[in-house]
Amino acid sequence: GKMAESGWHNDKERADAAETAEALFEISNLLNTGLDKQSLAVLVELVESGVNPEALAHVVKELRRESAALQQAERESEGIRAMGL
């Protein structure tokens, strides 16, 4: 996709891509996705490469669920260690 290519045809294309990326990031923030600009750019690149957006959204949600579960387990483990057990 154009966001990751270094071979821009002109400055206008570069500016348009930057404006689009910024707009996507603002929408992402409004929707409370929790995605940073780099993550959002990678997801856009994947969709532009033909990855199914719904499948990608499912994978992101699964990864978040797994990450939250791991963080919770880690907090519980730290709590047990703090009690000296």
DSSP file with accessible surface (Angstrom, degrees, kcal/mol):
  #  RESIDUE AA STRUCTURE BP1 BP2  ACC     N-H-->O    O-->H-N    N-H-->O    O-->H-N    TCO  KAPPA ALPHA  PHI   PSI    X-CA   Y-CA   Z-CA
    1    1 A G    >>        0   0   32      0, 0.0     4,-0.8     0, 0.0     3,-0.7   0.000 360.0 360.0 360.0 169.0    0.0    0.0    0.0
    2    2 A K  T 34  +     0   0  113      1,-0.2     3,-0.2     2,-0.2    15,-0.1   0.783 360.0  67.4 -69.6 -26.4    0.9    3.6   -0.3
    3    3 A M  T 34 S+     0   0   53      1,-0.2    -1,-0.2    38,-0.1    38,-0.0   0.836 109.9  34.2 -66.0 -30.0    1.4    4.2    3.4
    4    4 A A  T <4 S+     0   0   75     -3,-0.7    -1,-0.2    37,-0.1    -2,-0.2   0.560  95.6 102.5-102.6  -9.4    4.5    1.9    3.6
    5    5 A E     <  -     0   0  100     -4,-0.8     3,-0.1    -3,-0.2    -3,-0.0  -0.495  52.3-161.0 -78.4 144.0    6.0    2.6    0.2
    6    6 A S  S    S+     0   0  116     -2,-0.2     2,-1.6     1,-0.2    -1,-0.1   0.590  74.9  86.3 -93.8 -13.0    9.0    4.9   -0.1
    7    7 A G        +     0   0   50      2,-0.0    -1,-0.2     0, 0.0     2,-0.1  -0.446  60.1 173.2 -88.9  65.7    8.4    5.5   -3.9
    8    8 A W        -     0   0   55     -2,-1.6     3,-0.1     1,-0.1    -2,-0.0  -0.468  31.2-142.5 -70.6 142.7    6.0    8.4   -3.7
    9    9 A H  S    S-     0   0  146      1,-0.2     2,-0.3    -2,-0.1    -1,-0.1   0.846  75.0 -17.3 -75.7 -33.2    5.1   10.0   -7.0
   10   10 A N  S  > S-     0   0   78      1,-0.1     4,-1.6    -3,-0.0    -1,-0.2  -0.977  70.1 -93.0-162.1 173.6    5.0   13.5   -5.6
   11   11 A D  H  > S+     0   0  119     -2,-0.3     4,-2.8     1,-0.2     5,-0.2   0.822 118.5  60.8 -65.0 -31.5    4.7   15.5   -2.4
   12   12 A K  H  > S+     0   0  134      2,-0.2     4,-3.0     1,-0.2    -1,-0.2   0.923 104.1  48.8 -64.0 -42.3    1.0   15.8   -2.8
   13   13 A E  H  > S+     0   0   45      2,-0.2     4,-2.5     1,-0.2    -1,-0.2   0.919 112.2  49.0 -61.9 -42.1    0.6   12.0   -2.5
   14   14 A R  H  X S+     0   0  117     -4,-1.6     4,-2.4     2,-0.2    -2,-0.2   0.934 113.7  46.1 -62.3 -45.5    2.8   12.0    0.5
   15   15 A A  H  X S+     0   0   54     -4,-2.8     4,-2.6     2,-0.2    -2,-0.2   0.906 112.5  50.6 -65.0 -40.8    0.8   14.8    2.1
   16   16 A D  H  X S+     0   0   65     -4,-3.0     4,-2.6     2,-0.2    -1,-0.2   0.915 111.2  48.3 -63.2 -42.7   -2.5   13.0    1.2
   17   17 A A  H  X S+     0   0   18     -4,-2.5     4,-2.7     2,-0.2    -2,-0.2   0.914 112.1  49.0 -65.0 -41.0   -1.3    9.8    2.7
   18   18 A A  H  X S+     0   0   61     -4,-2.4     4,-2.4     2,-0.2    -2,-0.2   0.913 111.9  49.1 -65.0 -40.2   -0.2   11.6    5.9
   19   19 A E  H  X S+     0   0  141     -4,-2.6     4,-2.5     2,-0.2    -2,-0.2   0.914 112.1  48.3 -65.3 -41.7   -3.5   13.3    6.2
   20   20 A T  H  X S+     0   0   80     -4,-2.6     4,-2.7     2,-0.2    -2,-0.2   0.927 111.4  49.9 -63.6 -44.2   -5.4   10.1    5.7
   21   21 A A  H  X S+     0   0   30     -4,-2.7     4,-2.3     1,-0.2    -2,-0.2   0.912 111.6  48.7 -61.8 -41.9   -3.3    8.4    8.3
   22   22 A E  H  X S+     0   0   74     -4,-2.4     4,-2.4     2,-0.2    -1,-0.2   0.911 111.1  50.0 -65.5 -41.3   -3.9   11.2   10.8
   23   23 A A  H  X S+     0   0   45     -4,-2.5     4,-2.5     2,-0.2    -2,-0.2   0.919 110.5  50.1 -63.1 -42.9   -7.7   11.1   10.1
   24   24 A L  H  X S+     0   0   60     -4,-2.7     4,-2.8     1,-0.2    -1,-0.2   0.903 109.9  51.0 -61.8 -40.0   -7.7    7.3   10.7
   25   25 A F  H  X S+     0   0   39     -4,-2.3     4,-2.5     2,-0.2    -2,-0.2   0.918 109.7  49.7 -64.8 -40.8   -5.8    7.8   13.9
   26   26 A E  H  X S+     0   0  110     -4,-2.4     4,-2.5     2,-0.2    -2,-0.2   0.922 112.5  46.9 -63.8 -43.0   -8.3   10.4   15.1
   27   27 A I  H  X S+     0   0   90     -4,-2.5     4,-2.1     2,-0.2    -2,-0.2   0.926 110.5  53.6 -62.4 -43.5  -11.2    8.1   14.2
   28   28 A S  H  <>S+     0   0    7     -4,-2.8     5,-2.3     1,-0.2     6,-0.3   0.914 110.4  46.9 -57.0 -43.7   -9.4    5.3   16.0
   29   29 A N  H ><5S+     0   0   75     -4,-2.5     3,-1.6     1,-0.2    -1,-0.2   0.911 109.2  53.4 -66.0 -42.0   -9.1    7.5   19.1
   30   30 A L  H 3<5S+     0   0  143     -4,-2.5    -1,-0.2     1,-0.3    -2,-0.2   0.845 110.4  48.1 -61.2 -32.9  -12.8    8.5   19.0
   31   31 A L  T 3<5S-     0   0  123     -4,-2.1    -1,-0.3    -5,-0.2    -2,-0.2   0.375 110.5-125.7 -88.3   4.2  -13.7    4.8   18.9
   32   32 A N  T < 5 +     0   0  146     -3,-1.6    -3,-0.2    -5,-0.1    -2,-0.1   0.886  55.3 153.1  53.8  45.1  -11.4    4.1   21.8
   33   33 A T      < -     0   0   35     -5,-2.3    -4,-0.1    -6,-0.1     3,-0.1   0.748  47.6-137.9 -74.6 -24.4   -9.6    1.4   19.9
   34   34 A G        +     0   0   70     -6,-0.3     2,-0.4     1,-0.3    -5,-0.1   0.616  53.5 143.1  76.6  10.8   -6.4    1.8   21.9
   35   35 A L        -     0   0   29     -7,-0.1    -1,-0.3   -10,-0.1    -2,-0.1  -0.689  42.6-142.1 -87.7 135.5   -4.3    1.5   18.8
   36   36 A D     >  -     0   0   83     -2,-0.4     4,-2.6    -3,-0.1     5,-0.2  -0.376  33.5 -97.2 -84.6 173.7   -1.3    3.7   18.4
   37   37 A K  H  > S+     0   0  109      1,-0.2     4,-2.4     2,-0.2     5,-0.2   0.887 123.1  50.6 -61.3 -39.6   -0.3    5.2   15.0
   38   38 A Q  H  > S+     0   0  150      2,-0.2     4,-2.2     1,-0.2    -1,-0.2   0.935 112.0  46.2 -66.2 -45.0    2.2    2.4   14.2
   39   39 A S  H  > S+     0   0   49      2,-0.2     4,-2.5     1,-0.2    -2,-0.2   0.920 112.8  50.5 -62.3 -43.8   -0.3   -0.4   15.0
   40   40 A L  H  X S+     0   0   22     -4,-2.6     4,-2.7     1,-0.2     5,-0.2   0.922 109.1  51.6 -61.0 -41.9   -3.0    1.4   13.0
   41   41 A A  H  X S+     0   0   36     -4,-2.4     4,-2.5     1,-0.2    -1,-0.2   0.904 109.8  49.6 -62.4 -40.4   -0.6    1.7   10.0
   42   42 A V  H  X S+     0   0   78     -4,-2.2     4,-2.4     2,-0.2    -1,-0.2   0.931 111.3  48.7 -64.8 -43.3    0.2   -2.0   10.1
   43   43 A L  H  X S+     0   0   34     -4,-2.5     4,-2.3     2,-0.2    -2,-0.2   0.916 111.7  48.9 -64.1 -42.0   -3.5   -2.9   10.2
   44   44 A V  H  X S+     0   0   27     -4,-2.7     4,-3.0     1,-0.2     5,-0.2   0.927 110.4  51.7 -62.3 -43.3   -4.2   -0.6    7.3
   45   45 A E  H  X S+     0   0   45     -4,-2.5     4,-1.5     1,-0.2    -2,-0.2   0.909 109.1  50.4 -60.4 -41.7   -1.3   -2.1    5.3
   46   46 A L  H  <>S+     0   0   66     -4,-2.4     5,-2.4     2,-0.2    -1,-0.2   0.924 111.7  47.1 -63.0 -43.8   -2.7   -5.6    6.0
   47   47 A V  H ><5S+     0   0   60     -4,-2.3     3,-1.8     1,-0.2    -2,-0.2   0.927 110.7  52.0 -64.5 -42.8   -6.1   -4.6    4.8
   48   48 A E  H 3<5S+     0   0   96     -4,-3.0    -1,-0.2     1,-0.3    -2,-0.2   0.799 105.4  57.5 -62.5 -26.2   -4.6   -3.0    1.7
   49   49 A S  T 3<5S-     0   0   85     -4,-1.5    -1,-0.3    -5,-0.2    -2,-0.2   0.440 131.0 -92.7 -84.6  -1.2   -2.7   -6.2    1.0
   50   50 A G  T < 5S+     0   0   67     -3,-1.8    -3,-0.2     1,-0.3     2,-0.2   0.457  73.4 148.7 108.4   1.1   -6.0   -8.1    0.9
   51   51 A V      < -     0   0   54     -5,-2.4    -1,-0.3    -6,-0.2    -2,-0.0  -0.499  57.9-106.5 -69.1 136.3   -6.5   -9.3    4.5
   52   52 A N     >  -     0   0   86     -2,-0.2     4,-2.5     1,-0.2     5,-0.2  -0.477  23.9-144.8 -64.4 122.5  -10.2   -9.6    5.4
   53   53 A P  H  > S+     0   0   65      0, 0.0     4,-2.6     0, 0.0     5,-0.2   0.874  97.8  51.0 -61.0 -37.7  -10.9   -6.6    7.8
   54   54 A E  H  > S+     0   0  137      2,-0.2     4,-2.2     1,-0.2     5,-0.1   0.912 111.4  47.4 -66.8 -40.8  -13.4   -8.6    9.8
   55   55 A A  H  > S+     0   0   51      2,-0.2     4,-2.3     1,-0.2    -1,-0.2   0.910 112.3  50.5 -65.3 -40.1  -11.0  -11.5   10.3
   56   56 A L  H  X S+     0   0   23     -4,-2.5     4,-2.6     2,-0.2    -2,-0.2   0.925 109.0  50.8 -63.9 -43.9   -8.3   -8.9   11.3
   57   57 A A  H  X S+     0   0   45     -4,-2.6     4,-2.5     1,-0.2    -1,-0.2   0.910 109.6  51.7 -60.3 -40.1  -10.6   -7.3   13.8
   58   58 A H  H  X S+     0   0  114     -4,-2.2     4,-2.5     2,-0.2    -1,-0.2   0.922 109.8  48.7 -62.6 -44.0  -11.3  -10.7   15.3
   59   59 A V  H  X S+     0   0   73     -4,-2.3     4,-2.8     2,-0.2     5,-0.2   0.926 110.8  50.2 -63.1 -43.8   -7.6  -11.5   15.6
   60   60 A V  H  X S+     0   0   28     -4,-2.6     4,-2.4     1,-0.2    -2,-0.2   0.932 111.6  48.5 -61.0 -43.9   -6.9   -8.1   17.3
   61   61 A K  H  X S+     0   0  147     -4,-2.5     4,-2.3     1,-0.2    -1,-0.2   0.904 112.0  49.3 -62.8 -42.0   -9.8   -8.7   19.8
   62   62 A E  H  X S+     0   0   69     -4,-2.5     4,-2.8     2,-0.2     5,-0.2   0.916 110.3  50.4 -62.9 -44.4   -8.5  -12.2   20.6
   63   63 A L  H  X S+     0   0  114     -4,-2.8     4,-2.6     1,-0.2    -2,-0.2   0.906 111.3  48.9 -61.8 -39.8   -4.9  -10.8   21.1
   64   64 A R  H  X S+     0   0  108     -4,-2.4     4,-2.7    -5,-0.2    -1,-0.2   0.904 110.8  50.1 -64.9 -41.6   -6.3   -8.2   23.5
   65   65 A R  H  X S+     0   0  135     -4,-2.3     4,-2.3     2,-0.2    -2,-0.2   0.941 113.3  45.9 -62.7 -45.2   -8.3  -10.7   25.4
   66   66 A E  H  X S+     0   0   91     -4,-2.8     4,-2.5     1,-0.2    -2,-0.2   0.907 112.6  50.7 -62.8 -43.1   -5.3  -13.0   25.7
   67   67 A S  H  X S+     0   0   52     -4,-2.6     4,-2.6    -5,-0.2    -2,-0.2   0.924 110.1  49.4 -62.2 -43.0   -3.1  -10.0   26.8
   68   68 A A  H  X S+     0   0   52     -4,-2.7     4,-2.4     1,-0.2    -1,-0.2   0.914 111.0  50.1 -63.4 -40.1   -5.6   -8.9   29.4
   69   69 A A  H  X S+     0   0   53     -4,-2.3     4,-2.4     2,-0.2    -1,-0.2   0.914 111.6  48.0 -65.3 -41.6   -5.8  -12.5   30.8
   70   70 A L  H  X S+     0   0  119     -4,-2.5     4,-2.4     2,-0.2    -2,-0.2   0.913 111.7  49.8 -65.6 -41.5   -1.9  -12.7   31.0
   71   71 A Q  H  X S+     0   0  101     -4,-2.6     4,-2.5     2,-0.2    -2,-0.2   0.903 111.0  49.8 -64.0 -40.1   -1.7   -9.3   32.7
   72   72 A Q  H  X S+     0   0   82     -4,-2.4     4,-2.5     2,-0.2    -2,-0.2   0.932 111.0  48.9 -63.8 -43.9   -4.4  -10.4   35.2
   73   73 A A  H  X S+     0   0   52     -4,-2.4     4,-2.5     1,-0.2    -2,-0.2   0.897 111.1  51.0 -62.6 -38.7   -2.5  -13.6   35.9
   74   74 A E  H  X S+     0   0  120     -4,-2.4     4,-2.6     2,-0.2    -1,-0.2   0.920 109.7  49.3 -65.4 -42.6    0.7  -11.7   36.3
   75   75 A R  H  X S+     0   0  130     -4,-2.5     4,-2.3     1,-0.2    -2,-0.2   0.919 112.0  48.7 -62.5 -42.2   -0.9   -9.2   38.8
   76   76 A E  H  X S+     0   0  108     -4,-2.5     4,-2.2     1,-0.2    -1,-0.2   0.914 111.1  50.4 -63.8 -41.2   -2.3  -12.1   40.8
   77   77 A S  H  X S+     0   0   49     -4,-2.5     4,-2.4     1,-0.2    -2,-0.2   0.915 110.3  49.3 -63.0 -42.5    1.1  -13.8   40.8
   78   78 A E  H  X S+     0   0   91     -4,-2.6     4,-2.4     1,-0.2    -1,-0.2   0.892 109.3  53.4 -64.5 -37.4    2.7  -10.6   42.1
   79   79 A G  H  X S+     0   0   35     -4,-2.3     4,-1.2     2,-0.2    -2,-0.2   0.909 108.9  48.2 -64.1 -40.8    0.1  -10.3   44.8
   80   80 A I  H  <>S+     0   0   85     -4,-2.2     5,-1.8     1,-0.2     3,-0.4   0.930 112.3  48.7 -66.2 -42.8    0.8  -13.8   46.0
   81   81 A R  H ><5S+     0   0  148     -4,-2.4     3,-1.8     1,-0.2    -2,-0.2   0.894 106.7  57.0 -63.4 -37.6    4.6  -13.1   46.0
   82   82 A A  H 3<5S+     0   0   90     -4,-2.4    -1,-0.2     1,-0.3    -2,-0.2   0.815 102.3  55.5 -65.1 -26.3    4.0   -9.9   47.9
   83   83 A M  T 3<5S-     0   0  131     -4,-1.2    -1,-0.3    -3,-0.4    -2,-0.2   0.490 119.1-113.7 -82.7  -4.1    2.2  -11.9   50.6
   84   84 A G  T < 5       0   0   67     -3,-1.8    -3,-0.2    -4,-0.2    -2,-0.1   0.722 360.0 360.0  81.5  21.8    5.3  -14.0   51.0
   85   85 A L      <       0   0  151     -5,-1.8    -1,-0.2     0, 0.0    -2,-0.1  -0.606 360.0 360.0 -98.2 360.0    3.7  -17.2   49.7
